[in-house]
Amino acid sequence: MAEAVPPPLLIDLDNTLIDRDAAFRDALTAFLGTWQLPVPDVEWLMTVDASGYTPRQDVARAMAGRYGGRVPESAVEALLDQGAADRVVLPPETRAALERAAAGRPCVIVTNGRTAQQEAKIRRSGLDGVVHGWVVSEAVGHKKPAPEIFRAAAATVGAPLRGAWVVGDSPQADIAGAHRLGLRSVWVSGGRPWTGMPFAPTRIAHDAATAITRILDVP
């Protein structure tokens, strides 16, 4: 009889495993320099982008309104298509913690976004060599916090969803998704306080490495 697959670790990508905002900030700074635009505009652009939660077309529209004919539409499209995927980095401590976790349970990335962009980040950062699989919202037709995307993630590795842990930085997407399914969760806070939600994560950790380590410490 085949050994049962243990419950998985379902972990977010952007601003959890990788610092998506830092990578995008670098890309924006380079973009502004290339087109001789005000470098302080990077703060405005980061606000408009809202950590990737603003729809791509809305960001493009805001940039067109601000920069008019100074920047070709194709240059804006290229920036948003790439999404700084070529600049993301997996911190060594996060990789080490994830490798420890992956030695004992399936680890699956669960991320909202466009498939090509998110898979480019996964491969560029080397995460494809650590995790057992991933699901991207565009590919499965469901976005976090919808239960379907978490079920698809568990199915990817043939693991039961019951008993799984969810790790992520978004209260609305990651922790709410775990709450809907009755799963345990760790919120990656980055130093933010947990407020304004009718539910709470099982644990709170400053970063992904600490979050993963706290899960490993659970009997």
Summary of the structure (lengths in Angstrom):
residues: 219
radius of gyration: 18.1
end to end distance: 25.4
largest distance: 66.3
contacts: 698
relative contact order: 0.17
helix: 50%
strand: 12%
